[in-house]
């Protein structure tokens, strides 16, 4: 099957040389056990999650924590990118992690997956570094 053919959403993302191609509409719904395993395998995640919560000005519930884990794990974006995205959403007065997720998925689908590509596309998306 070619990467540009539609699937029924059951197949996992197909990897390309640059980034996986999403075949569904959102981030995976991690179970509590999967989230615990992810946090155990990624010792820095707790500190990063604290930074995310400070940026958003709130304490995340389990669903919001799963969203942050999905951005890093499923989309494969780096921590700096996520913090930049969160800061952008706060600046836009959008403090919902669902909004952050939708924005991240949209940017991902456009190939904007790191700080450098965000800078290159800053005229298209209003993400600033200030």
N, C-alpha and C positions, 0 to 999 in steps of 0.2 A: 504494500500500500504506500502511496506517495504521501508526503507530509501535508500536502494541501488538500487531500481528500477528506471529506467529512466522516466522522465516526459517530457511533451511538453514545459516546461518552464513557463507555465501559473500559476502554483500553487506557493504559497509563500514558503519560505524556511521552512523545517521541523526542529523543535527544538529537539535537543538531550540533554542529561544531561550536556554535556560540551559546545557545541556551535551549532549554527544553521548550517544546511547543505545547501550550495548554490545550487540552481536548475537552475541558468542561467549563463551567461557568464561575467557579470560585475556588477558594482554598479548601483543602481537605478538612473534614470534620474530625479532628483528632479526639480519640477517647482520652479519658483521664489517665489511664495507664500509659498510653502513647506519649502524652504530654510529660508525665513523670519520667519516662525513659529518655525523652529528648532532653529534659532538664538535667538528668543524671549524666548523660553523655556529653553535654555542653555546659561545663562548669561555669563559664562566663555568662551564661544566659540570665541567671538571677540578677547579677549586677547590671546587665544590659536592660533587663525588664524594669529595674528601679529607675534607670535613666529615662526610659520611655514614659514611665508613670510621672516622673518629675516634669518632663516636657509637656505632657498632656494635662498636668495639674490634677490628676485623679488617680485613685487606686483601681487597678484593673480587676475585674471579676474573671472567673475561669474562662469564659468564652472569649474575652478580650485577650487574655494571655495566650490562648490557642491561636488567635489571629496573628499576634506578634511572632509566635513560633512558626506559623505557616509562612509568613513573609520570608523568614530566614531559611527555613527548611525546604519548603516546596518551591518557592520562586528563586531561592538561591541568591537573593540580594544581600549586601553586606550591612553591618550594623550602622555604619555612618549614613548610608542611604536611607535606612528606616528612620533614623533620628531626623534627618533632613526632611523627609516626607511628613513626619509627625509635626515638626515645627511649622511646616508650610500649612498643614491643616489647622493648627491652632491659630496661625496668623489669619486664616480665612474664617475663623470662628466656627470651625467644624471639629468638635471634640468626640465624635462618634468613631469607634474603631471600625464600624461597618463602612463608614465613609472612607476611612483610611484604606481599608481593604479594597473597596471598589476603585479608588484612585490608583492604588498600587497595581491592581490587575490591568487597568486601562493603560497605565504607563508601560507595564511589562509587555502587553500585547503590541505596543508601539515600538518596542525595542529599547525603551528607556529603563535600564536596569542598574545603573551605577551613577555616581556623582558626575563623572565626566560626560556621560550621555545626557544627563539632566542639564548640564551646562550647555551642551551643544544644541539642545532643544528648548532652551529657556524662552525663546520668543514664542514657541508654541504653547508651552505651559508656564504659568506664572509661579515658578518655584525659585525663590531667591536664597542667597547665602548669608544675608545680613541677619 
